[in-house]
Amino acid sequence: MDLSNSRREFKRAKRSIPGGVNSPVRAFNSVGGVPRFIESARGARIRDIDSNEYIDYVGSWGPMILGHSHPKILAAVRDAMKSGTSFGAPTPRESDLAEAIRRVLPSIQKVRMVSSGTEATMSALRLARGVTGRSRILKFDGCYHGHSDGLLVGAGSGVATLGIPGSPGVPKAMTDLTVVAPFNDLKATRKAFEKWGQDIAAIIVEPIAGNMGCVPPLPGFLKGLRALCDEYGALLIFDEVMTGFRVARGGAQRLYKVKPDLTTLGKIVGGGLPAAAYGGRKDLMARIAPEGDIYQAGTLSGNPLAVAAGLVTLELLEADGVYETLAARSSALAVGFAEIAEKLGIPMTTRSVGGMFGFFFHPGPVDSFGQAQQSDAAAFRRFFSAMLEEGVYLAPSPYEAGFVSLAHRPRDIAETLDSAGRAMLRVARAR
Ligand code: HOZ
């Protein structure tokens, strides 16, 4: 595979950009090899600057649920652009998007647009602290809620990929207020509440963890969190930046029938442009400035191009059968990977929920970050590299979920499984 252009560009980027990338996991540090510099993407395929083409399961880390360069998104953005790219003043379409979000997620009565998932989670936590007058928050080991100070504890995604426990630059005083419990462990969570419950403003949780691989909640876990919050007067925040609009119409909260007080959204809500949101109960959101006294603002919040892309995306996701199609595609991958591994005697655990999936080189169960960390990192590296050579672009880390789009056709899945068969053979030979 010719990678000379990507190799040259990576070298050049490293001279001006830390690590050569604008977000750490993209650098391929934990898997080795040359990160692909991208020229273009269309449908389910992404093409690098050496003209190698890949079936893409990263999907820009989640937003591209319709596939890349969807004609209706491109048209909507082009159309919006004719009127200007940013006004820093309200536009009617922002209310259209807010209404579209509310229609799908009834727990959201009011919603505020921001520009990234990190902003959404930090704003939701500020609101929770402001409303309850409490300082602590509880998060789960291996869940990732963006890179704000208090959340870089026991974090998944790039923090887990690089194997760093937290980050220099985050004062201990900031993380002292973050209580960390093991994901899917209700007993330990209750214990934490017994100790700090009177000062916990909120639990923040990815209802399906997607930043330690894909780890769904065990039966009763989310309902248990709801009950604990109610008992102690804390708020329940679902971080649905990844799962919102992806795992079901109405997100994980609809799937598991648990109503959070606040929800954070990102990725799909911006249709591939920078947009995110947080929202929830009307009485809580009424505390956000200027309606209330809790401050949060943003120059590009509700950006007209992002709003246009988000609106079309949500509209197209209203069609019948969309989530069934997505679930069938990711389940075919998860089941297919597991069957191949079993035939070759490779221990593997795979999961899929709606349009997201994950796999661990681990016999299972994998219900927590601790278990995810026990998976075979060398096997992952080998499999990842072999798949890339086969023309399949998976996330370059075992601590990320995979994403399918509506542009992934059965023949793409079949091609991926053929590639997986050959790639897994290489894993088996190296054992
Ligand atoms: N936070 C993303 C992974 N969960 C990575 C974003 C990126 O590197 O683009």
Residues whose N, C-alpha, C, O or C-beta is under 5 A from the ligand:
A	BS01	HOZ	S23 V25 R26 W61 S157
